[in-house]
Amino acid sequence: MNQPTQLSDTRQNFKPEVVAKIPKPILLPLRLFFYVSGYLAPKLATNNFEKLLQAMPRKPLKAKEIEFLNTAKRQTFDCGDIDLQGYIFGEGPTILMVHGLLGNAANYRAMIPKLVENGFRVVAFDAANHGNSPDGIAFSDQPVRHLKAILRQLGEVHGIVSHSAGTYAALIAQLDESSGRNLKKCVYMAAFPDAKVTLQTFMDYFWVPRRLFGRLANLFEVIGDMPFEQQSFAYCLPRHAVDQKPQRLFIHCRDDRHIPYFRTEEMLLGDPDAELYSTAQLGHFKILRDEAVTDKVVDFMKL
């Protein structure tokens, strides 16, 4: 396994970014509001920060994404409170693709055809408030709860490929005894190592004072339906409700400005059986379309 023996220097000068692009004329007043209110009116700052996270906008599908999704067989997933739009490609052992925040199933349009060519049935879906699925709230318990429902409906799943915030949903969903017991392979791309890093990234980006960390941690307890400090790969992986622990491949770019690469290195020091595939100059999103990354995922799923 390709494991880091020492930590890299990517932590130096790291400045967090978030996936939602906010124009500077809007971003600066937001930052000033949260910074000042965080000290003078912490409850006001906390309530408005939670509203900001829960009001993430839907990103419209691009023409090339619509064209790709039109090549799939459509399937609706009944998730209880909402029906999500699903897509099926090919035949064979099932691989489920889980996209991240502000993404959609077509994020995997470079990878899916290669998996199909190698004999896999690929299932993708648009999360609530994403792609062709109905409106919903991204920062809520919906992503994890809906993924659990999809896994139950799919039955036996050979592998899961997840990216960014999708890795969080995939991590937590596998704690459910009725979800993915026969899972063999998991690919985590640009993974959030724990809820603490996720929350700190958003807080630092919007200049929310760290003194509000405890208040805002309560939101993540609602999202994951478990204690905040337990929402991590270190805690969850050994507790996944599977018959046999899946093989794990982590893919991360050293130049990722959204999720720091060094956090993945730190995390995997405690998971010697996992493999880390490092890239450079791809950032957070281009790894989804990179040919070498795609080949690595296909080879991993075939092993």
Wavefront OBJ file of the C-alpha trace (Angstrom):
o trace
v 0.000 0.000 0.000
v 1.168 3.515 -0.803
v 1.241 5.045 2.674
v 2.869 8.308 3.790
v 5.840 7.667 6.073
v 6.109 11.335 6.978
v 3.880 14.342 6.541
v 4.391 16.617 3.553
v 4.834 20.380 3.717
v 1.456 21.154 2.077
v 0.176 22.616 5.362
v 2.388 25.660 4.899
v 0.523 28.789 3.790
v -2.730 26.869 3.383
v -5.668 29.234 2.935
v -9.059 27.504 2.953
v -11.599 27.941 0.176
v -15.136 26.581 -0.130
v -16.828 25.028 -3.140
v -19.445 27.776 -3.380
v -17.927 30.686 -5.302
v -19.019 33.949 -3.682
v -18.246 37.269 -5.433
v -15.837 39.443 -3.451
v -18.314 42.370 -3.135
v -20.624 39.959 -1.274
v -17.977 37.892 0.492
v -16.242 40.768 2.295
v -19.398 42.158 3.967
v -20.351 38.607 4.977
v -16.958 38.069 6.554
v -17.097 41.369 8.422
v -20.603 40.593 9.666
v -19.620 37.192 11.048
v -16.374 38.475 12.543
v -17.986 41.384 14.400
v -21.216 39.633 15.390
v -19.243 36.588 16.489
v -17.866 38.676 19.345
v -20.732 41.095 19.984
v -23.793 38.919 19.242
v -22.733 35.253 19.112
v -26.270 33.882 18.924
v -27.047 36.107 15.929
v -23.818 35.007 14.224
v -24.505 31.335 14.894
v -28.090 31.435 13.595
v -27.116 33.288 10.434
v -24.127 31.035 9.737
v -26.362 27.964 9.961
v -28.837 29.634 7.576
v -25.992 30.412 5.172
v -24.850 26.781 5.072
v -28.395 25.486 4.668
v -29.120 27.923 1.831
v -26.457 26.609 -0.555
v -27.778 27.316 -4.071
v -28.493 24.723 -6.738
v -25.855 24.728 -9.470
v -27.512 24.483 -12.929
v -26.583 21.546 -15.146
v -24.325 22.360 -18.091
v -25.209 21.263 -21.613
v -22.483 18.591 -21.669
v -23.735 17.235 -18.336
v -27.307 17.011 -19.599
v -26.097 15.260 -22.749
v -24.199 12.669 -20.710
v -27.038 11.983 -18.291
v -29.412 11.469 -21.217
v -27.384 8.378 -22.160
v -28.344 6.654 -18.906
v -31.296 4.533 -17.947
v -33.299 6.566 -15.432
v -34.274 5.222 -12.029
v -36.085 6.942 -9.185
v -34.926 6.297 -5.631
v -37.616 6.561 -2.960
v -35.903 8.159 0.034
v -39.004 8.660 2.146
v -39.383 12.418 2.167
v -38.196 12.848 -1.413
v -37.619 10.901 -4.648
v -34.099 11.321 -6.004
v -33.146 11.043 -9.666
v -30.867 8.105 -10.387
v -28.965 6.938 -13.456
v -27.842 3.451 -14.480
v -25.040 2.658 -16.914
v -23.918 -0.798 -18.083
v -24.249 -4.232 -16.506
v -22.263 -6.214 -13.975
v -21.255 -5.750 -10.322
v -22.694 -2.487 -9.029
v -20.582 0.571 -8.301
v -22.335 3.539 -6.694
v -21.069 7.071 -7.385
v -21.661 9.749 -4.717
v -21.016 13.364 -5.729
v -20.122 16.281 -3.476
v -21.620 19.647 -2.552
v -22.889 21.633 -5.586
v -22.090 18.646 -7.807
v -24.243 16.125 -9.662
v -24.078 12.627 -11.110
v -22.438 13.931 -14.303
v -19.339 14.892 -12.302
v -18.272 11.307 -13.006
v -18.834 11.472 -16.774
v -15.144 10.756 -17.480
v -14.975 7.812 -15.099
v -18.298 6.057 -15.667
v -17.684 4.961 -19.309
v -14.352 3.380 -18.317
v -15.987 1.451 -15.488
v -18.730 0.250 -17.850
v -16.111 -0.843 -20.412
v -14.544 -2.983 -17.705
v -17.731 -4.852 -16.896
v -19.366 -2.852 -14.137
v -22.894 -1.588 -13.649
v -22.569 1.997 -12.517
v -25.299 3.729 -10.536
v -25.199 7.475 -9.928
v -27.747 9.877 -8.489
v -28.370 13.563 -7.918
v -28.639 14.450 -4.236
v -31.458 16.674 -3.021
v -31.140 20.226 -4.380
v -28.640 18.994 -6.981
v -28.904 18.118 -10.671
v -32.333 16.799 -11.667
v -33.485 15.942 -8.145
v -36.081 18.013 -6.231
v -35.215 20.856 -3.883
v -33.782 20.072 -0.477
v -31.223 21.215 2.092
v -27.613 20.215 1.510
v -26.442 20.939 5.071
v -28.972 18.739 6.852
v -29.505 15.089 7.663
v -30.835 14.481 4.126
v -27.581 13.441 2.363
v -26.727 10.683 4.839
v -30.312 9.526 5.307
v -30.950 9.436 1.560
v -27.740 7.533 0.833
v -28.724 4.889 3.383
v -32.048 4.485 1.582
v -30.352 4.155 -1.807
v -27.934 1.508 -0.525
v -30.842 -0.495 0.883
v -32.672 -0.334 -2.455
v -29.623 -1.373 -4.459
v -28.927 -4.434 -2.340
v -25.477 -5.874 -3.060
v -22.976 -3.162 -4.009
v -19.445 -4.030 -5.109
v -17.969 -0.565 -4.579
v -18.610 3.075 -3.772
v -16.790 6.037 -5.332
v -17.315 9.308 -3.469
v -15.932 12.834 -3.714
v -15.607 15.729 -1.260
v -18.766 16.088 0.862
v -19.954 12.821 -0.696
v -17.198 11.023 1.240
v -18.779 12.235 4.481
v -22.170 10.822 3.491
v -20.583 7.541 2.383
v -18.622 7.262 5.627
v -21.605 7.826 7.926
v -24.089 5.805 5.852
v -22.002 2.639 6.199
v -22.626 2.634 9.950
v -26.192 1.508 9.182
v -26.519 -2.260 9.538
v -29.009 -2.395 6.656
v -26.744 -0.511 4.207
v -23.969 -2.038 2.103
v -23.054 -5.103 4.156
v -21.445 -6.798 1.133
v -19.405 -3.782 0.070
v -15.958 -4.759 -1.254
v -14.253 -1.512 -2.373
v -14.444 2.160 -1.360
v -12.804 5.097 -3.126
v -12.687 8.377 -1.225
v -11.640 11.353 -3.363
v -10.666 14.618 -1.631
v -12.141 13.308 1.597
v -13.014 15.312 4.688
v -11.125 13.427 7.431
v -13.562 14.549 10.128
v -16.345 17.001 10.882
v -13.923 19.220 12.789
v -11.866 19.967 9.667
v -15.039 20.577 7.656
v -16.453 23.037 10.159
v -13.131 24.813 10.658
v -12.715 25.231 6.895
v -16.074 26.970 6.529
v -15.570 29.056 9.671
v -12.116 30.255 8.626
v -13.303 31.089 5.126
v -16.112 33.301 6.436
v -14.046 34.721 9.342
v -16.308 33.200 11.973
v -14.496 33.426 15.351
v -13.349 30.079 16.731
v -15.143 30.889 19.988
v -18.383 29.853 18.206
v -17.063 26.395 17.309
v -18.971 24.604 20.075
v -22.265 26.223 19.125
v -21.887 25.348 15.435
v -20.824 21.765 16.168
v -24.426 21.101 17.154
v -25.457 21.506 13.505
v -23.201 18.624 12.479
v -24.661 16.426 15.197
v -28.027 16.883 13.470
v -26.506 16.216 10.034
v -24.763 12.983 11.035
v -27.213 11.950 13.772
v -24.268 11.138 16.034
v -21.937 12.983 18.437
v -19.738 15.564 16.712
v -16.444 14.107 17.952
v -17.367 10.690 16.498
v -17.853 12.021 12.962
v -14.454 11.036 11.609
v -12.818 8.340 9.512
v -10.767 7.294 12.539
v -13.912 6.563 14.558
v -16.292 5.325 11.856
v -14.182 3.007 9.694
v -13.636 0.348 12.390
v -17.364 0.459 13.197
v -18.823 0.060 9.704
v -21.611 -2.501 9.639
v -20.088 -4.749 6.977
v -19.334 -8.446 6.806
v -15.710 -7.687 5.929
v -13.976 -4.314 5.909
v -13.836 -3.005 2.302
v -10.534 -2.204 0.654
v -9.973 1.552 0.749
v -8.378 3.883 -1.783
v -7.937 7.569 -0.960
v -7.230 9.991 -3.803
v -6.141 13.527 -3.025
v -4.348 16.337 -4.845
v -1.521 18.079 -3.043
v -2.785 21.368 -4.492
v -6.343 21.017 -3.189
v -7.448 24.405 -1.833
v -10.732 23.165 -0.388
v -9.665 20.174 1.694
v -6.021 20.193 2.837
v -3.964 17.273 1.584
v -1.966 17.037 4.809
v -5.155 16.157 6.692
v -5.518 13.019 4.591
v -1.883 12.140 5.285
v -2.451 12.549 9.020
v -5.601 10.456 8.905
v -4.002 7.582 7.009
v -1.134 7.269 9.466
v -3.760 5.537 11.589
v -5.084 3.361 8.750
v -2.128 1.296 7.477
v -4.319 -0.925 5.277
v -5.596 1.975 3.158
v -3.907 3.164 -0.029
v -3.208 6.809 -0.826
v -2.925 7.937 -4.444
v -1.506 11.456 -4.655
v -1.790 13.880 -7.553
v -0.564 17.394 -8.269
v -1.831 20.448 -10.163
v -5.380 19.090 -10.382
v -6.960 20.764 -7.386
v -10.277 19.722 -5.897
v -12.370 19.089 -9.006
v -10.107 18.138 -11.917
v -9.247 14.832 -10.251
v -12.753 13.742 -11.288
v -11.802 14.060 -14.964
v -8.138 13.111 -14.898
v -7.274 10.075 -17.027
v -4.641 8.715 -14.635
v -7.042 8.996 -11.690
v -9.762 7.252 -13.691
v -7.389 4.398 -14.592
v -6.397 4.067 -10.947
v -10.029 3.791 -9.824
v -10.852 1.227 -12.531
v -7.813 -0.918 -11.664
v -8.676 -0.721 -7.970
v -12.236 -1.869 -8.577
v -11.023 -4.771 -10.721
v -8.592 -6.190 -8.156
l 1 2 3 4 5 6 7 8 9 10 11 12 13 14 15 16 17 18 19 20 21 22 23 24 25 26 27 28 29 30 31 32 33 34 35 36 37 38 39 40 41 42 43 44 45 46 47 48 49 50 51 52 53 54 55 56 57 58 59 60 61 62 63 64 65 66 67 68 69 70 71 72 73 74 75 76 77 78 79 80 81 82 83 84 85 86 87 88 89 90 91 92 93 94 95 96 97 98 99 100 101 102 103 104 105 106 107 108 109 110 111 112 113 114 115 116 117 118 119 120 121 122 123 124 125 126 127 128 129 130 131 132 133 134 135 136 137 138 139 140 141 142 143 144 145 146 147 148 149 150 151 152 153 154 155 156 157 158 159 160 161 162 163 164 165 166 167 168 169 170 171 172 173 174 175 176 177 178 179 180 181 182 183 184 185 186 187 188 189 190 191 192 193 194 195 196 197 198 199 200 201 202 203 204 205 206 207 208 209 210 211 212 213 214 215 216 217 218 219 220 221 222 223 224 225 226 227 228 229 230 231 232 233 234 235 236 237 238 239 240 241 242 243 244 245 246 247 248 249 250 251 252 253 254 255 256 257 258 259 260 261 262 263 264 265 266 267 268 269 270 271 272 273 274 275 276 277 278 279 280 281 282 283 284 285 286 287 288 289 290 291 292 293 294 295 296 297 298 299 300 301 302 303
